[in-house]
Amino acid sequence: MAAALNRLRLRIARNDKRTWVMKRRERTRQLIELGGLVAKARLVDLTDDDRAVIFGVLVEAAATLRGEDREQALVLWRRRGKRAFVESSI
């Protein structure tokens, strides 16, 4: 009985770890993709890889999204982003 209970606990622990690893990989992939967008927008080159400036730009964008002009900014940025994706894939 105790051996069966231990096997069950080990199986649950393995499954929990597997789930944790999968979530971690998904998050890592998302962060890499977001970093790729920063590079694709040429922010690294335009700021001479000044991380404080890049972070400041992102903080400013977040502040805009918290403000009254949120919807207007989203429409504008989405349009520019789609256009930039098309232009960069040519």
Backbone as a ProteinNet text record, in pm:
[ID]
protein_1_A
[PRIMARY]
MAAALNRLRLRIARNDKRTWVMKRRERTRQLIELGGLVAKARLVDLTDDDRAVIFGVLVEAAATLRGEDREQALVLWRRRGKRAFVESSI
[TERTIARY]
81.9	0	86.3	189.1	276.2	354.6	397.2	472.1	385.1	261.3	168.9	144.8	131.9	112	234.3	352.6	476.6	488.1	451.6	454.6	358.4	241.3	143.3	196.2	256.9	313.8	424.9	509.2	617.2	560.7	455.9	394.8	335.4	269.5	212.2	322.7	430.1	542.5	605.4	622.1	678.6	588.1	458.8	363	365.9	371.7	379.3	505.2	617.3	743.4	735.7	678	663.8	578.5	470	384.4	461.7	538.4	618.7	721.3	786.6	887.6	822.8	706.7	638.4	599.4	547.8	511.4	635.3	744.4	869.3	919.4	911.7	954.3	867.3	735.6	645.1	681.1	707.1	743.3	876.4	973	1103	1087.1	1006.9	983.1	918.4	819.5	752.7	852.3	939	1036.8	1135.9	1176.5	1268.3	1200.8	1073.7	1001.2	985.7	956.2	942.2	1075.4	1183.6	1316.1	1345.3	1299.4	1315.3	1241.4	1125.5	1050.9	1126.4	1189.6	1270.2	1383.2	1447.8	1557.1	1503.7	1389.8	1332.2	1291.9	1248.5	1213.2	1337.9	1453.5	1584.4	1608.2	1537.5	1557.6	1697.3	1752.6	1887.6	1987.6	1976.6	2067.8	2043.3	1917.2	1883.3	1920.7	1930.8	1965.1	2106.7	2185.3	2319.7	2315.3	2215.3	2196.3	2187.8	2128	2108	1978.8	1993.6	1877.6	1785.8	1841.8	1758.8	1667.1	1718.5	1636.2	1527.7	1564.8	1466.7	1357.7	1398.5	1300.4	1213	1272.6	1196.7	1091.6	1127	1030.6	913.5	943.7	838.1	751.7	813.3	738.5	646.8	697.8	616.3	497.2	520.4	410.4	307.1	352.5	260	178.6	241.9	169.9	63.4	96.9	-0.8	-119.9	-91.8	-199.9	-287.4	-236.6	-316.7	-399	-373.3	-438.4	-564.7	-613.4	-738.4	-724.3	-603	-580.8	-548.3	-581	-546.8	-591.8	-720.7	-774.9	-713.4	-695.8	-635	-491.3	-416.7	-278.2	-272.4	-361.1	-362.4	-388.5	-485.1	-516.9	-395.4	-335.1	-219.2	-101.7	-68.2	47.3	24.7	-100.2	-129.7	-110.2	-160	-146.5	1.1	77.7	220.8	293.7	256.9	320.9	294	169.6	135.8	209.7	215.4	286.5	435.7	493.7	636.2	664.1	574.3	592.5	593.3	500.1	492.9	620.1	662.4	781.8	908.2	916.6	1038.7	1043.3	931.4	931.4	955.1	968.6	989.9	1134.8
-119.7	0	126.1	130.4	247.9	264.9	152.5	159.2	215.3	174.4	224.6	373.9	416.2	557.6	638.9	587.1	655.4	666.7	557.8	561	667	674.7	774.5	915.5	938.3	1069.8	1105.6	1008	1033.5	1067.8	996.2	1022.9	1163.7	1203.6	1338	1442.4	1416.8	1511.7	1526.3	1414.5	1420.9	1500.6	1478.7	1551.4	1700.3	1734.4	1875.1	1939.9	1868	1923.6	1940.6	1843.4	1851.1	1972.4	1994	2110	2238.7	2242.5	2360.8	2387.5	2282.6	2297.8	2348.7	2296.6	2340.8	2488.7	2529.7	2670.4	2758.9	2712.3	2788.6	2804.8	2697.7	2705.4	2801.4	2797.9	2890.6	3035.3	3061.7	3197.3	3239	3148.2	3178.3	3211.3	3132.6	3158.3	3295.1	3327.5	3457	3570.7	3558.2	3663.8	3678.7	3567.4	3573	3641.8	3607.7	3671.3	3821.5	3861.1	4003.6	4076.1	4012.2	4070.3	4084.9	3988.2	3995.4	4113.8	4145.5	4262.5	4391.4	4397.9	4515.7	4530.3	4419.7	4423.5	4457.1	4396.4	4419.4	4565.7	4630.4	4772.4	4860.2	4797.6	4864.1	4953.9	4927.5	5006.7	4987.7	4869.4	4843.2	4933.1	4939.3	5022.9	5172	5209.8	5351.4	5410.1	5324.2	5371.9	5334.6	5283.1	5232.7	5131.4	5046.5	4939.4	4993.2	5110.8	5170.6	5114.3	5019.9	4948.9	5040.7	5142.3	5236.6	5312.9	5350.7	5422.8	5330.4	5207.8	5112.2	5086.8	5066.7	5044.5	5169	5286.6	5411.6	5424.4	5384.9	5387.8	5294.9	5177.2	5081	5129.5	5191.7	5246.6	5359.4	5440.9	5549.3	5493.1	5386.3	5322.9	5267.1	5205.5	5151.7	5263.5	5377.7	5492.1	5542.3	5545.3	5587.1	5491.4	5362.6	5263.4	5269.6	5328.7	5346.5	5475.9	5559.2	5689.8	5690	5809.5	5829.4	5797.8	5809.4	5787.8	5642.7	5551.8	5410.8	5355.6	5367.4	5307.9	5371.1	5500.9	5571.1	5523.7	5509	5462.4	5319.8	5233.8	5095.1	5086.5	5163.6	5163.1	5209	5319.7	5374.6	5276.6	5225.5	5136.1	5002.8	4952.3	4827.4	4846.8	4960.1	4989.6	5000.5	5074.3	5089.2	4955.5	4876.4	4746.2	4652.8	4647.3	4561.7	4606.7	4738.1	4791.4	4755.7	4768.8	4737.9	4590.4	4503	4359.5	4331.1	4391.9	4371.4	4423.9	4543.3	4602.8	4524.9	4467.2	4394.9	4255.8	4204.7	4070	4071.1	4188.4	4200.7	4172.2
0	0	0	85.2	92.7	-37.4	-96.3	-222	-333.4	-339.3	-441.6	-422.6	-298.7	-269.9	-310.4	-283.3	-323.7	-475	-546.3	-693.3	-746.9	-686.5	-727.6	-702.9	-587.4	-556.8	-654.6	-689	-785.9	-923.1	-963.9	-1093.9	-1096.8	-990.2	-981.6	-984.3	-909.2	-906.4	-1044.1	-1117	-1252.8	-1344.4	-1333.5	-1416.8	-1384.6	-1255.4	-1214.9	-1269.9	-1263.1	-1313.5	-1464.7	-1533.4	-1678.5	-1716.3	-1644.9	-1669.6	-1646.9	-1537.3	-1505.5	-1614.6	-1663.3	-1768.2	-1896.5	-1931	-2053.1	-2042.7	-1925.9	-1907.8	-1914.4	-1857.1	-1860	-2003.3	-2081.8	-2222.4	-2301.8	-2277.2	-2345.8	-2312.7	-2183.8	-2142.6	-2204	-2205.8	-2265.3	-2413	-2482.8	-2625.7	-2646.8	-2561.5	-2571.8	-2550.3	-2450.9	-2422.7	-2537.6	-2596.5	-2710.8	-2829.4	-2854.3	-2964.1	-2941.5	-2817.5	-2787.4	-2804.7	-2762.6	-2785.4	-2934	-3011.8	-3156.1	-3215.7	-3159.3	-3207	-3177.3	-3060.5	-3025.8	-3127.7	-3160	-3257.8	-3397.4	-3434.8	-3567.3	-3586.2	-3478.4	-3484.5	-3487.6	-3480.6	-3485.6	-3364.2	-3255.4	-3134.3	-3076.5	-3094.6	-3044	-3116	-3248.7	-3327.4	-3302.4	-3300.7	-3288.3	-3152	-3050.7	-2915.9	-2875.6	-2969.6	-2939.5	-2824.8	-2827.2	-2729.3	-2586.3	-2571.6	-2439.1	-2380.4	-2291.2	-2236.7	-2157.7	-2093.9	-2018.6	-2113.1	-2228.7	-2327.2	-2381.4	-2416.5	-2469.5	-2365.8	-2241.1	-2135.2	-2116.2	-2124.7	-2113.5	-2222.1	-2342.6	-2453.8	-2422.4	-2372.4	-2340.3	-2223.5	-2123.9	-2011.1	-2060	-2150.7	-2208	-2285.2	-2361.8	-2434.9	-2337.8	-2229.9	-2129.7	-2066.3	-2040.3	-1982.4	-2079	-2206.6	-2308.1	-2308.9	-2295.9	-2298.1	-2172.7	-2066.4	-1945.9	-1951.6	-2049.8	-2057.6	-2140.8	-2161.2	-2235.2	-2384.3	-2436.9	-2580.2	-2614.1	-2526.4	-2544	-2679.6	-2707.7	-2830.9	-2955.1	-2952	-3065.4	-3086.1	-2977.9	-2986.6	-3039	-2990	-3037	-3186.8	-3234.8	-3378.4	-3458.8	-3416.5	-3486.7	-3484.6	-3367.7	-3355.1	-3426.9	-3423.1	-3493.1	-3643.9	-3695.8	-3838.5	-3877	-3797.6	-3825.7	-3816.7	-3716.7	-3699.2	-3814.9	-3858	-3972.6	-4097.2	-4117.7	-4233.7	-4226.3	-4108.4	-4090.8	-4112.9	-4068.9	-4094	-4243.4	-4316.7	-4460.6	-4528.7	-4491.2	-4552.3	-4520.8	-4402	-4363.6	-4423.8	-4471.7	-4529.2	-4679.9	-4737.4	-4883	-4914.7
[MASK]
++++++++++++++++++++++++++++++++++++++++++++++++++++++++++++++++++++++++++++++++++++++++++

